[in-house]
Amino acid sequence: MNKKINLKQVVKENLLIISLLLLVLAIHIKYALMPARFLWDESIYVGLAKHLFSNGALGFWEVFRPIGLPVVLGGLWKLGLSPLIVGKILAVIAYMIVLLLAYFMANKYKKNAGIYAFFLAASIPMLFKFSNAVLTDVIAVALGLGALYLAYKEKYFLAGVLSGLAFVFRFPYGLIIISVYFCILLDLFKDKNKYSFWQRIKINFKSMFKKGLIASIGLAIIISVYAVFNYIKYDGDVLLPLKAANIMMNQVGVFLYMQPPTFYLLVLLRENLALIFLVIFLGMYMFDKKLRENKLVNLLLFSFFVFLIYFTQLIHKESRYILFLLPIMAILGGIVLLRLEEYFNKRKRKRKNKKSARKILISICICLLLLTTVSIFYGIDKRDVEEMNFYKYFNNDTDGLLLATNPTYMLFTDKPVMFLASWSYSNEVYAKNKDKVDYISINSCDYVCEPNTSCLNDKKRFYENVLNNLQVVYNNTYLGCEHIIYKVTK
């Protein structure tokens, strides 16, 4: 007979983490309500959601984007909910899940490591900031970390499902399934003092194959649904989004995002100086046999380096791409802090002093969280009413096609929008859609021309041949950028 769960006892035993979670939730609700400037990709995903659930009548579509977030936002938008509000709520929920997973996973190593991991994860500025964004990043991190946790718990079917979901939210997170398979391979290192390597292969082969098959089935369910969607939408070209994403990452605008190989290492150090504990952890790992034999530790380290190596070799580099590494570093940092606490406690002979080290370390963690919170709240890039007037111009106008350089309009109107894409393609895009376009919106700062290309000449031609012949209905300059809306007369 199953034991009944005593809710009061559960709350009592986890009162500290519940209190901390509620505190962090309150901070992030406040942060989500602050008028931060909208990110470019936030508008993109809202536009994709509207396009998907309006049968192409509204918003717009980009082939290289994963469909996970547009499906969720679009489905709820179809039910009458604001995709912007829903997206922020999803990001906050995903962030809370990441913090809880960091806590539980660190506690799997040893009790009390979780509280340190929680504080370190909550103090990571980049993770904090993206909890307020309608983007795939934090959601994918939650799904990926959840897959690792389930793999460690030997829930391989669900680990496969979450790996698939992480992939359809953010393509590179398909790497998670490699970590799931690695977790299965770690069975080979059990009982290594009793059996030789080949004996362990023979003993574990059937169970490992079964676990791998179960994880693959979970993954295949999600991937199959996505493949069917692609087959229907792209006339049988199932891999078109991946091919388009590869072109975007390696060819389009890469001059803006080229960075040295050490770029991500500097990002990791900058995000939270407390995560320097990762270096200490690696030193401990080299000399501590128990750490080297710990399944969770090896799974986390393997996942960390798989993602770090993958993103480092890409030409296109952005700080947020390695968001998944940050909670892993927090978990490993939590283990370091626990070992540090144990070291100082061993030097205390009297029981009354035994908790002093923990109090000091937790106090430091609290200060770190407060410093992160204050710095982010004071450093928030607030949106300006003057700027928003430009993007809210079509707030109640849903007729006609808008050709724009910026996707922010899709947050405020259901008007169909088409991108100019870049100055290099502006003349061709307008020529193909001239009969459909009713308005053209230009933010002069949106596109940067690559050196030694025809981009500047194309921009000049577009102004001379198209824009200079149209009626200006809105004209303003904001922070040195020209905001102009032209009406196309027919």
N, C-alpha and C positions, 0 to 999 in steps of 0.2 A: 504493500500500500504506500502510495506517495505521501510524503510528509507535507503538511500544510505550511505554506509560507507565512511566517509571523512578520507582518509588515512593520510593526513597531520595532521589532528586534533588528530587522534589516536597516531601518532608518537610523536606529541608535548606533549600529556598528559602522554605518557609512555617513554619519552626521557631518564629519569634516568635509568630505569630498562633495556631498550634496550642497552644503553651505557655500563652498567655493564655486561650484558649478552655477548656482543661482546668482552669486555675486558677479561672475564673469558674464553670465547671460544678461544681467541688468546693465552692465557696462556696454555690451555689444548692441543691445536694443537702443540705448542712448546714442551710440555711435552710428547705428543704421539710420536713425532719425535726423542726423546732422546733414545739412545741405552740401554734401561733397559733390564735386564736379563729376559728371558722368564719364566713364571710360569709353573709348571707341568701341571695344568689343561688346560692352553691355548692350549698346544700341543694336549691334549686329545680331546678337542672339534674340533680342525682342523682335527684330525684323524677320528673322528666320522663322520664329514661332508663328507670327501672323501669316506669313506666306504659306507655311505648311498647312495651316488649318483654315485657310480661306481659298484653297485650291489655286493659289498663285495670284489671286486678285489684289492682295495687299502685301506690304513689306517687300522683301526681295530675297534672293537665294544665292548662297555661295557654296559651290560644290565641295570645296575642300574642308568644310566644317563638319564635325561629328554631329549626330542628330539627337543625342541623349537629352540635352537641355532644351532644344527647340520643341521636342515632343512633349516634355513635361510642362513648359511654359505655355505652349500653344493649346494643349488640352485644357488647362485651367483658364486660359484667356477665353476659350470657346464657351466656358461655363459662366463667363461674365466677370472673372477676376482680373485684376491688373497684373500683367506679366512682370512689371517692375517691382511691385510690392511682393508678389509671390517669389520672385527670384531672390530678393533680399532675405526673405524668411527662410528659403531653402539654404542659402549660404550660411546663415547663422546656425541653423540646425546641423548642417554638415560640420561646422566648426566645433560645436559642442560634442558631436560624435568623435571628432579627431582627438579632442582633449580627453574624453573618456577612454578611448582606445589606448592613448598614451599611458593613462593611469593604469588600466587593467593589464596591459602588456608588460609594463615595468614591474608590476606586482607579481606577474607570473615568474619573473626571475627571483624575486624575494619580496616579502611583505615590507611595506614602507618605502620601497623604491618608487612606487606609483605617485606618491604625493609630490616628490621632487620632479618627476617627469611631467606631471600636470602643470606645475608652476613654470617650468622651463618652456613647455609648449605654448602656454598662455602668454608668455613674455616675448614670443617671436614676432617682431614688427610686421614682417611681410604676411605671415599667416593671419595676424590680427587685421591688417588692412583689407585683405581679400575676403574677409568674412562679411564685408559690407558691399560686395560687388556681385552683380548678376552675371557671373561667369562660371565656367566649368571647373576651375582650378580646385577650390576647396572641396567641392562635391566629389571630384575624382580622387583627391587625397583620402577622403573618408572611405570611399569604396575600395581603394587600393589597400589602405591600412586594415580595413575590415577583412579583406581577402587573406591577408597575411595572418591575421589573428585566427581566423577560421581554419586556415591550413595548419597552424600550430596546434589547434584544438582537434585536428584530424576530422574536420567537417569539410571534406574535400569537394562534395557536390556544390555546397553553398559558396565555397572559396572560388570554384570555377565560375559560378553565376556572377559573383561580384567582380571577378576579373573581366568577364565579358561586359558587364555594365560600365566598369571603369574605362574600358576601351571605347565604348560608344559615346562616352562623355568626353574623352580626351584620348586620341589615338595612341600616343606613346605609352599610355598606361596598359596597353596590351602586354608590356614587359612583365606585368605582375604575374601572369601565368607561368613565366619562367621561374619566378621565385616559389610559386606553389609546387612546381615539379621538383625544384631543389629541396624543398622541405620534405618531400617524399623520399628523395635520395639520401637524406640524412639518416634514414633507417639503417643504412649500411654501416653506420658508425656506432650502432648499439652493440654491446657485448663484444667489443673488439679485443678485449683481453682474453676472451674465451675461445674465439674462433678466428681463423685467418680471413683475409679479405674475400677470397673466392668462396669460402664456406658461407660467409655472410650473404654474398650474392645469391648463392643457392638457396639459403634459408628464407631470404626476404623477397626473392624475385616475384613470386606469385602475388603476395600481398601488395608489393609496390606497384606491380602492373595493374592490379585491381584499383588501387587508390588513384593512380594516374588516369585510368579510364573513367572513373567516376568524376574526377575534376574536369576531364575533357568533355564529358557529356554536359556538365553544367555550363561550361564555356560555349559549347556548340549550340545550345538552345538559344542563347542571346545572339551569337554571331549569325546563326541561321536566319533569325528574324530580320536582322540588319541586312543580310545578303539579299533576302527576298525584297525588302524595301528598295535597295539599290538596283536590283534587277528590273523592277517595275518602273522606277523613276528615271533610270538612265539607259533605258532600251537595251538591257542585257549586260551592260558593262558594270559588273558587280564591284570591281576594284577602282572605279573612276574616282571616288573621293580620296582614296589613298594615293593614287597617282597625282591627283591635283594638289594634295597636301605636300607631297614630296617636291613638286615643282615650286610651290610657294616657299618652302623652307630652304631651298637650295638655289633658287634663281631669281625670284621676284623681290626686289628691294633689299637684297641681302647687304648692300653697302651700308645701310643704316644700322645693321645689327651684327656686324663683324667684330669679334672680340678675341683677345689672346686666349690660349688654352687654359691659363690660370684664372680666367674670369669667374668661374663658378666657385672656386676655392675662396676667392676674395669676397664673393657674395655671402657665402656661408659664414665666414668670420664676421662680416659686417652685420649680419642679421641679429646676432645675439652673442656678445662676447662670452657669455656663460657657456656657450656651446663649444668653447675651446676645450671643454671636458672630453670632446670626442678624441682629441689627440692623446689626452691622458688615458682614455679608455683603450685606445689602440696599443699603448704601451703596456697597460695591464693585461691586455689580451695576449700579447706575445709571451709574457712570463707567468701567466696564471693558467694552469692546465684545466681547472674547473670551468673557467670562462670559455676556453677553446672547445670544450666538450658540451657546452650548453646549446641546446637546439634553438631556442629563441634568439640568442645572441648571434649565432651563425646565420640564421634566416634574415635577421635585420641587417647585418653587415653585408651579406650577399646582395640583398635588395638595394642597399645604399650604393654600392659600387657599380651595380648593373646600370642604375639610372644615371649616376654621375658620369660613367664612361660614355653612355649613349649620348647624353646631351652635350658633353664636352667635344665630341667629334663632329657635331653639327656645325655648319657655317653660321647659321642664324642662332644667335644666343640672346636670351632675355632672362632677367632675374627670376621671374615667376615660373619659369619652366621647371626649376628644381624644387618647387614647393614641397614635393613629396619627401625630400630628404630631411626637411627640418624637423618634423615630429619624430622621425627615426633618431636623429641626433639628440632630441630631447629625452627619448627613452633611454638611450645609452648614457646620456649625461645624468639622468636620474639614478642609474646604477652606480656611477662614479660617486655621486654625492652620498648615496647610502653607504658605500664602502668607506668613504671619508668619515661619515658619522660613526661607523663601527670602529674605525681606527682610533678616533679620539675617545670613544667610550671605553676602549680596552685600557686606556691610560688612566682612567678614573677607577679607583678602587672602591670608593664609597658609592652605594646605590643612589643616595640622594643627589649625586651629581651626574647620574647616568644619562639624563635626558638633556643636559645642558648643550651638548653639541647639536642635537636635533633642533633645539629652540633657536640656536644661533643661525644654523643653515636655513631653516624655514623663514626666519626673519629677513635674511638676505634675499631669499626668493621672493618674498612679499614686496620688498623694496624694488626688486628688479621688475616685477609686474606693474607696480605703481609708476615707476619711471617710464616704462614702455607705454602705459595708458596715457599718462600726461603728455609725453612727447608726440604721440599720434593725434591726440585731441587738439593740441595747440598747433600741430603742423598740418592739419587737414587742409586740403586744397578746395576751398569753398566755391560753389558756383555763384555767379553774379547774375542779378536780375537783368542787367543790360545784355548780357550774353544770351540768357534764356529767351529774351524777347525774339531773338533771331530764330531760334529753334521752335518756338511756339507760334510762329506766324501762321501756320496752317492748322492750328489746334482744332478748329471746328470745320475745316474744309477737307472733305474726303474725295472730291471729284478731281479727275485729271491726273496725269502722271508728273511727278516731280523728278527732275534730273539734278542730283546733288553731289557735292564733294564730301559731304559728312553724313553719317548715318543717324545722328542724334535725333533727327525729326521723327524717327520711328517710335520714339518713346512717348510722343505727344499727339500723334495723329495716325489715323488709319488710312491715310492717303497712300496710294502705291508709290514706291520710291525706286529709282534706278540710280546706280552708282556710275560716276564718270570713270572710276577705277584709277586713272592717273592722267596727267596731262598728255602723256604719250598716246593715249587712246581716245582722248576727248573728242576730237573731230570725227573719228569713225563712229563712236557711240552715238553722237548727236545725229549724224547723217542717217544712221539706220533707224532711229526712233523719232525723227523730226516730226512726223505726223501725229505722234502720240503725246509728245511733251507739251505741257501747259506752262510749267514754270522751271526755271533753272536757278539753283541756289549755289553760291560760291563763297567759300571761306578761303581766302588767299593763302592761308598758312597750312592748309590740310595736306598738300602734297609737296614733297621735296624732290627736286630733279637730281638724278644720278649724274655725276660729272662725265663729260665726254660722250654725251648722248644727244639725241635730237629733241629731248624733252622740252627745253626752254623755247625752242623754235615752234614746237607743237602748241605750247601754251600761248605763245604770241599769235599764232594763226587762229586759235580758238577765240581769242579776244577780238581780233580784227574781223574775222569772217562771221562770227556768230554773236557774241555778247554785245558788241558795240552797235548792233542793229536792233537790239531788243529794248523794250520799255523797262526801266528800273522802278520797282514798286517798294523796295526797302534798301536802304543804304546806311551803313554805320561802320565805324572803326572801333575795334575792341582790342586792347593790348597790342596795337600795331598790326592787327589782322583786319582786312577788309571783309565785311559781311554784306553781301549784296544778293538781292533776289530779283530776277528778271521774269517778266511775263512774256510768253511767246504768243504773238498775235498771228492769227490764221485767216 
